[in-house]
Amino acid sequence: MKLLKKWDIVLIAALLLIGGVWALLRLLPQEARTVTVYVGGQIWEQRTVNKNTPMYTLTPPVMPAVTLNGAGTLIWFAAADCPNQLCVKSGKLGGIACAAACLPAQIAVVVEGADAGGGLDAVTY
């Protein structure tokens, strides 16, 4: 009886390849991202972050009170005086084109990536 069959070896090789590609992508430097905080529809804070950005805290001048924390390319609602805490439950934002909002405080947080050439992403006919 053979310990490993041909398709077992193929499956193991494919999983190792996928894991290697994933690890390589995690080690590559991440592009800088722009975090924009809107208060009442106006830009309140805008900063460029990368994976080496140290931890920071933002406290916009709004009621109900909201606290935003950030580190590296991530930003999140750390605390809010809202009754349902939906903004806090939205988790950490870090991907390109991610957004979260606290509607009672009229705050929106948008994470944008660098422009990759200014062209179209896709064209539909």
Phi and psi in degrees as GROMACS dihedral restraints (atoms count N, CA, C in turn):
[ dihedral_restraints ]
;  ai    aj    ak    al  type     phi  dphi    fc
    3     4     5     6     1   -80.5    20    10
    4     5     6     7     1   141.2    20    10
    6     7     8     9     1   -73.6    20    10
    7     8     9    10     1   -46.0    20    10
    9    10    11    12     1  -121.6    20    10
   10    11    12    13     1   136.4    20    10
   12    13    14    15     1   -94.1    20    10
   13    14    15    16     1   170.8    20    10
   15    16    17    18     1   -57.8    20    10
   16    17    18    19     1   -45.0    20    10
   18    19    20    21     1   -73.4    20    10
   19    20    21    22     1   -24.3    20    10
   21    22    23    24     1   -64.9    20    10
   22    23    24    25     1   -43.1    20    10
   24    25    26    27     1   -65.4    20    10
   25    26    27    28     1   -40.8    20    10
   27    28    29    30     1   -62.6    20    10
   28    29    30    31     1   -43.1    20    10
   30    31    32    33     1   -64.3    20    10
   31    32    33    34     1   -44.1    20    10
   33    34    35    36     1   -63.1    20    10
   34    35    36    37     1   -42.8    20    10
   36    37    38    39     1   -63.9    20    10
   37    38    39    40     1   -40.6    20    10
   39    40    41    42     1   -65.3    20    10
   40    41    42    43     1   -42.9    20    10
   42    43    44    45     1   -64.4    20    10
   43    44    45    46     1   -40.3    20    10
   45    46    47    48     1   -65.0    20    10
   46    47    48    49     1   -37.9    20    10
   48    49    50    51     1   -65.1    20    10
   49    50    51    52     1   -45.6    20    10
   51    52    53    54     1   -62.7    20    10
   52    53    54    55     1   -44.0    20    10
   54    55    56    57     1   -63.4    20    10
   55    56    57    58     1   -38.7    20    10
   57    58    59    60     1   -66.0    20    10
   58    59    60    61     1   -42.9    20    10
   60    61    62    63     1   -64.2    20    10
   61    62    63    64     1   -43.3    20    10
   63    64    65    66     1   -60.9    20    10
   64    65    66    67     1   -44.8    20    10
   66    67    68    69     1   -64.6    20    10
   67    68    69    70     1   -39.1    20    10
   69    70    71    72     1   -64.5    20    10
   70    71    72    73     1   -42.0    20    10
   72    73    74    75     1   -66.1    20    10
   73    74    75    76     1   -33.0    20    10
   75    76    77    78     1   -71.1    20    10
   76    77    78    79     1   -29.3    20    10
   78    79    80    81     1   -84.4    20    10
   79    80    81    82     1   -21.6    20    10
   81    82    83    84     1   -66.6    20    10
   82    83    84    85     1   146.9    20    10
   84    85    86    87     1   -63.2    20    10
   85    86    87    88     1   137.2    20    10
   87    88    89    90     1   -86.6    20    10
   88    89    90    91     1   144.3    20    10
   90    91    92    93     1   -70.3    20    10
   91    92    93    94     1   157.0    20    10
   93    94    95    96     1   -67.9    20    10
   94    95    96    97     1   148.0    20    10
   96    97    98    99     1  -127.0    20    10
   97    98    99   100     1   155.6    20    10
   99   100   101   102     1  -108.5    20    10
  100   101   102   103     1   125.1    20    10
  102   103   104   105     1  -103.6    20    10
  103   104   105   106     1   122.9    20    10
  105   106   107   108     1  -119.7    20    10
  106   107   108   109     1   129.4    20    10
  108   109   110   111     1  -110.9    20    10
  109   110   111   112     1   121.0    20    10
  111   112   113   114     1  -102.9    20    10
  112   113   114   115     1   133.0    20    10
  114   115   116   117     1  -121.7    20    10
  115   116   117   118     1   117.9    20    10
  117   118   119   120     1    62.1    20    10
  118   119   120   121     1    29.9    20    10
  120   121   122   123     1    85.6    20    10
  121   122   123   124     1    -3.4    20    10
  123   124   125   126     1  -110.2    20    10
  124   125   126   127     1   147.4    20    10
  126   127   128   129     1   -68.7    20    10
  127   128   129   130     1   121.8    20    10
  129   130   131   132     1   -99.7    20    10
  130   131   132   133     1   -41.1    20    10
  132   133   134   135     1  -146.1    20    10
  133   134   135   136     1   137.6    20    10
  135   136   137   138     1  -141.4    20    10
  136   137   138   139     1   128.3    20    10
  138   139   140   141     1  -145.2    20    10
  139   140   141   142     1   150.1    20    10
  141   142   143   144     1   -94.6    20    10
  142   143   144   145     1   129.7    20    10
  144   145   146   147     1  -126.0    20    10
  145   146   147   148     1   156.5    20    10
  147   148   149   150     1  -140.9    20    10
  148   149   150   151     1  -174.3    20    10
  150   151   152   153     1   -68.6    20    10
  151   152   153   154     1   -13.6    20    10
  153   154   155   156     1   -98.4    20    10
  154   155   156   157     1     6.1    20    10
  156   157   158   159     1   -67.9    20    10
  157   158   159   160     1   126.7    20    10
  159   160   161   162     1   -71.0    20    10
  160   161   162   163     1   167.3    20    10
  162   163   164   165     1   -60.1    20    10
  163   164   165   166     1   137.8    20    10
  165   166   167   168     1  -142.4    20    10
  166   167   168   169     1   159.6    20    10
  168   169   170   171     1  -129.2    20    10
  169   170   171   172     1   134.3    20    10
  171   172   173   174     1  -118.5    20    10
  172   173   174   175     1   135.2    20    10
  174   175   176   177     1  -128.9    20    10
  175   176   177   178     1    92.2    20    10
  177   178   179   180     1   -64.6    20    10
  178   179   180   181     1   149.9    20    10
  180   181   182   183     1   -81.9    20    10
  181   182   183   184     1    72.6    20    10
  183   184   185   186     1  -133.7    20    10
  184   185   186   187     1   163.0    20    10
  186   187   188   189     1  -126.5    20    10
  187   188   189   190     1   131.1    20    10
  189   190   191   192     1   -66.0    20    10
  190   191   192   193     1   150.6    20    10
  192   193   194   195     1   -65.4    20    10
  193   194   195   196     1   140.3    20    10
  195   196   197   198     1  -134.5    20    10
  196   197   198   199     1   139.9    20    10
  198   199   200   201     1  -122.7    20    10
  199   200   201   202     1   128.4    20    10
  201   202   203   204     1  -110.0    20    10
  202   203   204   205     1   136.6    20    10
  204   205   206   207     1  -116.9    20    10
  205   206   207   208     1   150.0    20    10
  207   208   209   210     1  -145.4    20    10
  208   209   210   211     1   152.0    20    10
  210   211   212   213     1  -160.1    20    10
  211   212   213   214     1   132.0    20    10
  213   214   215   216     1    62.5    20    10
  214   215   216   217     1  -132.9    20    10
  216   217   218   219     1   -94.1    20    10
  217   218   219   220     1     8.5    20    10
  219   220   221   222     1  -101.0    20    10
  220   221   222   223     1   147.7    20    10
  222   223   224   225     1  -143.2    20    10
  223   224   225   226     1   146.6    20    10
  225   226   227   228     1  -153.6    20    10
  226   227   228   229     1   158.1    20    10
  228   229   230   231     1   -79.0    20    10
  229   230   231   232     1   112.7    20    10
  231   232   233   234     1   -83.1    20    10
  232   233   234   235     1   -36.9    20    10
  234   235   236   237     1  -155.9    20    10
  235   236   237   238     1   151.4    20    10
  237   238   239   240     1  -154.1    20    10
  238   239   240   241     1   146.1    20    10
  240   241   242   243     1   -88.6    20    10
  241   242   243   244     1    16.0    20    10
  243   244   245   246     1   -72.5    20    10
  244   245   246   247     1   150.4    20    10
  246   247   248   249     1   -68.2    20    10
  247   248   249   250     1   -34.3    20    10
  249   250   251   252     1  -101.9    20    10
  250   251   252   253     1    -9.1    20    10
  252   253   254   255     1    56.7    20    10
  253   254   255   256     1    29.7    20    10
  255   256   257   258     1   -63.7    20    10
  256   257   258   259     1   -36.2    20    10
  258   259   260   261     1   -66.4    20    10
  259   260   261   262     1   -38.0    20    10
  261   262   263   264     1   -68.0    20    10
  262   263   264   265     1   -36.2    20    10
  264   265   266   267     1   -75.0    20    10
  265   266   267   268     1    -9.9    20    10
  267   268   269   270     1   -69.1    20    10
  268   269   270   271     1   -17.3    20    10
  270   271   272   273     1    85.9    20    10
  271   272   273   274     1  -167.2    20    10
  273   274   275   276     1   -88.3    20    10
  274   275   276   277     1   133.2    20    10
  276   277   278   279     1  -101.4    20    10
  277   278   279   280     1   134.1    20    10
  279   280   281   282     1  -155.9    20    10
  280   281   282   283     1   -18.7    20    10
  282   283   284   285     1   -74.9    20    10
  283   284   285   286     1   159.4    20    10
  285   286   287   288     1   -68.1    20    10
  286   287   288   289     1   136.3    20    10
  288   289   290   291     1    69.1    20    10
  289   290   291   292     1    34.1    20    10
  291   292   293   294     1   -95.0    20    10
  292   293   294   295     1   148.8    20    10
  294   295   296   297     1  -149.5    20    10
  295   296   297   298     1   151.3    20    10
  297   298   299   300     1  -148.4    20    10
  298   299   300   301     1   156.0    20    10
  300   301   302   303     1  -143.2    20    10
  301   302   303   304     1   153.1    20    10
  303   304   305   306     1  -116.0    20    10
  304   305   306   307     1   101.6    20    10
  306   307   308   309     1   -67.2    20    10
  307   308   309   310     1   -40.8    20    10
  309   310   311   312     1   -61.0    20    10
  310   311   312   313     1   -33.5    20    10
  312   313   314   315     1   -92.2    20    10
  313   314   315   316     1    -5.4    20    10
  315   316   317   318     1    57.1    20    10
  316   317   318   319     1    47.6    20    10
  318   319   320   321     1  -119.0    20    10
  319   320   321   322     1   136.6    20    10
  321   322   323   324     1  -129.2    20    10
  322   323   324   325     1   140.1    20    10
  324   325   326   327     1  -119.4    20    10
  325   326   327   328     1   127.4    20    10
  327   328   329   330     1  -126.7    20    10
  328   329   330   331     1   131.9    20    10
  330   331   332   333     1  -108.9    20    10
  331   332   333   334     1   123.0    20    10
  333   334   335   336     1  -122.0    20    10
  334   335   336   337     1   147.5    20    10
  336   337   338   339     1   -97.7    20    10
  337   338   339   340     1   176.4    20    10
  339   340   341   342     1   -69.8    20    10
  340   341   342   343     1   148.3    20    10
  342   343   344   345     1   -70.9    20    10
  343   344   345   346     1   124.5    20    10
  345   346   347   348     1   -91.0    20    10
  346   347   348   349     1    43.8    20    10
  348   349   350   351     1   116.2    20    10
  349   350   351   352     1   -10.2    20    10
  351   352   353   354     1    77.7    20    10
  352   353   354   355     1     1.6    20    10
  354   355   356   357     1   -86.8    20    10
  355   356   357   358     1  -174.2    20    10
  357   358   359   360     1   -80.6    20    10
  358   359   360   361     1   145.5    20    10
  360   361   362   363     1   -74.3    20    10
  361   362   363   364     1   -42.6    20    10
  363   364   365   366     1  -156.5    20    10
  364   365   366   367     1   157.1    20    10
  366   367   368   369     1  -125.5    20    10
  367   368   369   370     1   131.4    20    10
  369   370   371   372     1  -112.3    20    10
  370   371   372   373     1   131.8    20    10
